[in-house]
Amino acid sequence: MDLVLVRILFVLIVSITCYLIEPFGLASKLDASIGAGIGLAIVLFEWRLRRVSLKRLIGAAIGSVLGIFGAYLFALVIRNSLDAPHLRSFLQILVMLLMAYVGLIGGEKQSKKSYKILDTSVIIDGRIADIAETGFLDGIIVIPQFVLRELQLVADSADSLKRNRGRRGLDILQRLQKVATLQIQIVEDDFPAVREVDLKLIELAKLYEGKIITNDFNLNKVAQLQGVAVLNINELANSLKPIVLPGEGMKVFVLKEGKEYNQGVAYLDDGTMVVVDNARKMIGKTIDISVTSVLQTTAGKMIFGKWDERAGSRTESRSAIPVVQAVPVVPVQVPNGELKKSQAAMAERPAE
């Protein structure tokens, strides 16, 4: 609100100055109107400059100065080459404007660098290192100093769980530094007026015109509301999960009991939950199920399936049939007397 008042006051001052001085030699009211238009144009130019980064602005200014210097050299050549004063003045002004414009555009246009800013959660998660090692992550990886401080505080925590997570995050940063295709840049930029780390990340992303890599759902939403691009590792993992269609079969290990009656719960290797009907008594066993439906939620994907008890019982009955193997009879040589005794005993055994 204060900035709006300053802008209005600036336009009024320019208009009143033109009304009193009459720089254009017109009526006072007409000069005041032209002054107000000039003030509005300056305010509009200032508003556009606020959306440009400081580096691009400095590059544009340097390019414009170099262009004007080059135009001055051309103007010297034109002044000594042409005799017509009007044509010579026109060409000098045209060359000056042309060189200033080309220098401005050339200085402002720079190679577009892709900045990706890491959040504390995605560093501790660790999957960012696996993605980087596969070559799917490029550009400049920006690690803010305030994120490193937060990670160090977690690593020095008295809680063993938090301490292990912090040390894991530091190990992940070392893995990222060893990836040859990545350029790691630790920046000192901080925003003392902003206290929360998430808001500092958003301001840093605006400054560098980069993207935030995070696992934080709330940071994802807040950054999108402020126009900052976000790369969410969880969304990437969900999109890479295998597609399962209803009617397909799959083999799962029933881990625990489900919420509903006679349900079992299993998990795939990627963490996808599988809810299986009629599988409560199969807890702790690997069974074949038929997929009935797939539910996609914001938290991930859920698969619903059904275990056919009759097909499972037939499979178990087949595996329960004992297999009798024939044992070869090896003849043993014994003395004649013992052989006769054994034959006599065998002869007497039916009589008993």
C-alpha positions as CSV (number, residue, x, y, z in Angstrom):
1,M,0.0,0.0,0.0
2,D,2.9,2.4,0.8
3,L,4.5,1.6,-2.6
4,V,1.3,2.6,-4.4
5,L,1.1,5.9,-2.6
6,V,4.8,6.6,-3.5
7,R,4.0,5.9,-7.1
8,I,1.0,8.2,-7.2
9,L,3.0,10.9,-5.5
10,F,5.7,10.6,-8.0
11,V,3.3,11.0,-10.9
12,L,1.7,14.0,-9.3
13,I,5.2,15.6,-8.8
14,V,6.1,15.1,-12.4
15,S,2.8,16.5,-13.6
16,I,3.0,19.6,-11.3
17,T,6.6,20.2,-12.4
18,C,5.6,20.2,-16.1
19,Y,2.6,22.5,-15.3
20,L,4.8,25.1,-13.7
21,I,7.9,24.9,-16.0
22,E,6.0,24.3,-19.3
23,P,9.0,22.4,-20.9
24,F,7.1,21.6,-24.1
25,G,6.0,25.2,-24.9
26,L,2.3,24.3,-24.8
27,A,-0.5,25.2,-22.6
28,S,0.0,24.6,-18.9
29,K,-2.7,22.0,-18.6
30,L,-1.5,20.2,-21.7
31,D,2.1,20.1,-20.4
32,A,0.8,18.8,-17.1
33,S,-1.0,16.0,-19.0
34,I,2.1,15.1,-20.9
35,G,4.0,15.1,-17.6
36,A,1.5,12.7,-16.0
37,G,1.9,10.4,-19.0
38,I,5.7,10.5,-18.6
39,G,5.3,9.7,-14.9
40,L,3.0,6.8,-15.6
41,A,5.4,5.4,-18.2
42,I,8.3,5.6,-15.7
43,V,6.2,3.8,-13.0
44,L,5.3,1.1,-15.6
45,F,9.0,0.7,-16.5
46,E,9.8,0.4,-12.8
47,W,7.1,-2.2,-12.3
48,R,8.5,-4.3,-15.2
49,L,12.1,-4.0,-13.7
50,R,10.9,-5.5,-10.5
51,R,10.2,-8.8,-12.3
52,V,13.7,-8.9,-13.8
53,S,16.6,-10.4,-11.9
54,L,19.5,-8.3,-10.9
55,K,21.9,-10.2,-13.0
56,R,19.9,-9.7,-16.2
57,L,19.5,-6.0,-15.4
58,I,23.2,-5.5,-14.9
59,G,23.9,-7.4,-18.1
60,A,21.4,-5.2,-20.0
61,A,22.9,-2.0,-18.6
62,I,26.5,-3.0,-19.6
63,G,25.3,-4.0,-23.1
64,S,23.6,-0.7,-23.6
65,V,26.6,1.3,-22.5
66,L,28.8,-0.7,-24.9
67,G,26.3,-0.2,-27.7
68,I,26.3,3.6,-27.1
69,F,30.1,3.6,-27.2
70,G,30.1,1.7,-30.5
71,A,27.5,4.1,-31.9
72,Y,29.8,7.1,-31.0
73,L,32.6,5.5,-33.1
74,F,30.3,5.0,-36.0
75,A,29.1,8.6,-35.6
76,L,32.7,9.8,-36.1
77,V,33.0,7.9,-39.3
78,I,29.7,9.2,-40.6
79,R,30.5,12.8,-39.7
80,N,33.7,12.6,-41.8
81,S,32.1,10.8,-44.7
82,L,28.9,12.7,-45.4
83,D,28.5,16.4,-46.2
84,A,24.6,16.6,-46.1
85,P,23.9,17.8,-42.5
86,H,20.4,16.5,-42.2
87,L,21.2,13.0,-43.5
88,R,24.3,13.0,-41.3
89,S,22.4,13.9,-38.2
90,F,19.7,11.3,-39.0
91,L,22.2,8.5,-39.5
92,Q,24.1,9.4,-36.3
93,I,20.9,9.3,-34.2
94,L,19.8,6.1,-36.0
95,V,23.1,4.3,-35.4
96,M,23.1,5.4,-31.7
97,L,19.6,4.1,-31.1
98,L,20.4,0.9,-33.1
99,M,23.6,0.1,-31.2
100,A,22.0,1.0,-27.8
101,Y,19.1,-1.3,-28.6
102,V,21.3,-4.2,-29.8
103,G,23.6,-3.8,-26.8
104,L,20.6,-3.8,-24.4
105,I,19.1,-7.0,-25.9
106,G,22.5,-8.7,-26.2
107,G,23.4,-7.9,-22.6
108,E,20.1,-9.0,-21.3
109,K,20.0,-12.2,-23.2
110,Q,22.2,-14.8,-21.5
111,S,22.5,-18.5,-21.5
112,K,19.6,-19.8,-19.6
113,K,20.8,-21.8,-16.6
114,S,18.7,-24.3,-14.9
115,Y,18.8,-23.9,-11.2
116,K,17.3,-26.6,-8.9
117,I,17.2,-25.9,-5.2
118,L,17.2,-28.8,-2.8
119,D,15.0,-28.9,0.3
120,T,16.0,-30.5,3.6
121,S,13.4,-33.3,3.2
122,V,14.6,-34.4,-0.2
123,I,18.2,-34.5,1.0
124,I,17.3,-36.7,3.9
125,D,15.1,-38.9,1.7
126,G,18.1,-39.9,-0.3
127,R,16.4,-40.8,-3.6
128,I,17.7,-37.6,-5.2
129,A,21.2,-39.2,-5.3
130,D,19.9,-42.3,-7.1
131,I,18.1,-40.1,-9.7
132,A,21.3,-38.0,-10.2
133,E,23.5,-41.0,-10.7
134,T,21.2,-42.3,-13.4
135,G,21.7,-39.0,-15.4
136,F,18.1,-37.8,-15.2
137,L,19.0,-34.7,-13.2
138,D,21.0,-31.9,-14.9
139,G,21.7,-28.2,-14.4
140,I,23.0,-26.5,-11.3
141,I,22.1,-28.0,-8.0
142,V,21.7,-25.2,-5.5
143,I,22.1,-26.0,-1.8
144,P,21.4,-22.9,0.4
145,Q,23.5,-22.3,3.5
146,F,20.4,-22.1,5.7
147,V,19.4,-25.7,4.5
148,L,22.9,-26.9,5.5
149,R,22.5,-25.3,8.9
150,E,19.1,-27.0,9.4
151,L,20.6,-30.3,8.3
152,Q,23.5,-29.9,10.8
153,L,21.1,-29.1,13.6
154,V,19.2,-32.4,12.8
155,A,22.5,-34.3,12.7
156,D,23.5,-32.9,16.1
157,S,20.1,-33.7,17.7
158,A,20.0,-35.6,21.0
159,D,17.3,-37.9,19.5
160,S,19.0,-40.8,17.9
161,L,16.4,-41.1,15.1
162,K,16.8,-37.4,14.1
163,R,20.6,-37.7,14.4
164,N,20.7,-40.7,12.1
165,R,18.5,-38.8,9.6
166,G,20.7,-35.8,9.6
167,R,23.9,-37.8,9.1
168,R,22.2,-39.7,6.3
169,G,21.5,-36.3,4.6
170,L,25.1,-35.3,4.9
171,D,26.1,-38.6,3.3
172,I,23.7,-37.9,0.5
173,L,25.3,-34.5,-0.2
174,Q,28.7,-36.2,-0.5
175,R,27.2,-38.7,-3.0
176,L,25.8,-35.8,-5.0
177,Q,29.2,-34.0,-5.1
178,K,30.8,-37.2,-6.6
179,V,28.4,-37.2,-9.6
180,A,30.4,-35.9,-12.5
181,T,27.4,-34.6,-14.5
182,L,26.2,-32.3,-11.7
183,Q,27.4,-28.9,-10.7
184,I,26.8,-28.3,-7.0
185,Q,26.7,-24.7,-5.8
186,I,26.4,-23.7,-2.2
187,V,24.9,-20.2,-1.9
188,E,25.1,-17.8,0.9
189,D,21.9,-15.9,0.0
190,D,19.7,-15.5,3.0
191,F,16.6,-13.5,3.8
192,P,16.7,-12.3,7.4
193,A,13.2,-10.8,7.2
194,V,11.8,-14.3,6.5
195,R,12.0,-16.8,9.4
196,E,10.6,-20.0,8.0
197,V,13.0,-22.1,5.9
198,D,10.2,-23.0,3.4
199,L,9.5,-19.4,2.7
200,K,13.2,-18.7,2.3
201,L,13.4,-21.5,-0.3
202,I,10.5,-19.8,-2.2
203,E,12.2,-16.4,-2.2
204,L,15.5,-18.0,-3.3
205,A,13.8,-19.8,-6.2
206,K,12.3,-16.4,-7.3
207,L,15.7,-14.8,-7.1
208,Y,17.4,-17.5,-9.2
209,E,14.4,-18.3,-11.3
210,G,14.8,-21.9,-10.5
211,K,12.8,-24.9,-9.3
212,I,12.5,-26.4,-5.8
213,I,13.0,-30.1,-5.4
214,T,11.1,-31.3,-2.4
215,N,9.0,-34.1,-0.8
216,D,7.1,-31.7,1.4
217,F,3.4,-31.6,0.4
218,N,2.7,-28.2,2.0
219,L,5.8,-26.6,0.5
220,N,4.7,-27.9,-2.8
221,K,1.3,-26.2,-2.6
222,V,2.6,-22.9,-1.2
223,A,5.3,-22.6,-3.9
224,Q,2.8,-23.3,-6.7
225,L,0.5,-20.6,-5.3
226,Q,3.4,-18.1,-5.5
227,G,4.3,-19.1,-9.1
228,V,7.4,-21.1,-8.2
229,A,7.9,-24.4,-10.1
230,V,8.3,-27.5,-7.9
231,L,9.7,-31.0,-8.6
232,N,8.2,-33.5,-6.2
233,I,10.1,-36.8,-5.8
234,N,7.0,-38.5,-4.5
235,E,5.0,-37.5,-7.6
236,L,7.8,-38.8,-9.7
237,A,7.8,-42.1,-7.9
238,N,4.1,-42.5,-8.3
239,S,4.2,-41.8,-12.0
240,L,6.9,-44.5,-12.4
241,K,5.0,-47.2,-10.6
242,P,3.9,-50.1,-12.9
243,I,0.4,-49.9,-14.4
244,V,-1.9,-52.7,-13.2
245,L,-5.2,-53.2,-14.9
246,P,-8.3,-54.9,-13.4
247,G,-8.4,-58.6,-14.2
248,E,-4.6,-59.1,-14.2
249,G,-3.1,-61.5,-11.8
250,M,-0.2,-60.9,-9.4
251,K,1.7,-62.6,-6.6
252,V,1.8,-60.8,-3.2
253,F,2.9,-61.5,0.3
254,V,0.0,-60.9,2.8
255,L,1.6,-59.0,5.6
256,K,-1.2,-58.0,8.0
257,E,-5.0,-57.9,8.5
258,G,-7.1,-55.3,6.8
259,K,-9.7,-52.9,8.2
260,E,-12.7,-54.7,6.7
261,Y,-13.8,-58.2,7.4
262,N,-11.7,-61.0,6.0
263,Q,-9.2,-58.6,4.3
264,G,-5.5,-58.9,4.1
265,V,-3.0,-56.2,3.3
266,A,0.1,-56.6,1.2
267,Y,2.8,-54.2,-0.2
268,L,4.6,-54.2,-3.5
269,D,8.4,-53.5,-3.7
270,D,7.7,-49.8,-4.4
271,G,5.5,-49.4,-1.3
272,T,2.1,-49.6,-3.1
273,M,-0.6,-51.0,-0.8
274,V,-2.5,-54.0,-2.0
275,V,-5.8,-54.8,-0.2
276,V,-6.9,-58.4,-0.7
277,D,-10.3,-59.7,0.0
278,N,-10.8,-63.2,1.5
279,A,-7.1,-63.3,2.5
280,R,-7.3,-62.8,6.3
281,K,-6.3,-66.4,7.0
282,M,-3.4,-66.2,4.5
283,I,-1.4,-63.7,6.6
284,G,2.3,-64.6,6.4
285,K,1.9,-66.4,3.1
286,T,2.5,-65.6,-0.6
287,I,-0.6,-66.0,-2.7
288,D,-1.8,-65.3,-6.2
289,I,-4.6,-62.7,-6.5
290,S,-6.7,-61.2,-9.2
291,V,-6.8,-57.3,-9.4
292,T,-10.3,-55.9,-9.1
293,S,-9.6,-52.1,-9.2
294,V,-6.9,-49.5,-8.9
295,L,-7.4,-46.3,-6.9
296,Q,-5.2,-43.3,-7.5
297,T,-5.0,-40.8,-4.5
298,T,-2.9,-37.8,-3.6
299,A,-0.9,-40.0,-1.3
300,G,-0.2,-42.6,-3.9
301,K,-1.8,-45.6,-5.6
302,M,-3.9,-48.4,-3.9
303,I,-4.6,-51.7,-5.6
304,F,-7.6,-53.8,-4.6
305,G,-7.6,-57.6,-5.4
306,K,-9.3,-60.8,-4.5
307,W,-8.0,-64.2,-3.6
308,D,-9.9,-67.1,-4.9
309,E,-10.1,-69.5,-2.0
310,R,-11.1,-72.5,-4.1
311,A,-8.2,-72.1,-6.5
312,G,-5.9,-71.7,-3.5
313,S,-7.2,-74.8,-1.8
314,R,-6.7,-76.8,-5.0
315,T,-3.2,-75.6,-5.2
316,E,-2.5,-76.5,-1.6
317,S,-4.1,-79.9,-1.9
318,R,-1.9,-80.7,-4.9
319,S,1.2,-79.7,-2.9
320,A,0.0,-81.7,0.1
321,I,-0.2,-85.1,-1.8
322,P,2.8,-87.2,-0.6
323,V,5.1,-88.5,-3.3
324,V,6.2,-92.1,-2.7
325,Q,9.5,-93.0,-4.1
326,A,10.4,-96.6,-4.9
327,V,13.3,-97.8,-2.8
328,P,15.4,-100.4,-4.5
329,V,15.9,-103.7,-2.7
330,V,19.5,-104.6,-2.3
331,P,20.0,-108.4,-1.8
332,V,22.1,-109.3,1.2
333,Q,24.1,-112.4,1.4
334,V,23.6,-114.3,4.7
335,P,24.6,-117.8,5.9
336,N,22.4,-120.7,4.8
337,G,21.3,-121.4,8.3
338,E,20.1,-117.9,8.9
339,L,18.3,-117.8,5.6
340,K,16.4,-120.9,6.4
341,K,15.4,-119.5,9.8
342,S,14.1,-116.4,8.2
343,Q,12.1,-118.3,5.6
344,A,10.6,-120.4,8.3
345,A,9.6,-117.4,10.3
346,M,8.0,-115.9,7.2
347,A,6.1,-119.1,6.6
348,E,4.8,-119.1,10.2
349,R,3.8,-115.4,10.2
350,P,0.5,-115.9,8.2
351,A,-0.5,-118.7,10.4
352,E,-0.4,-116.4,13.4
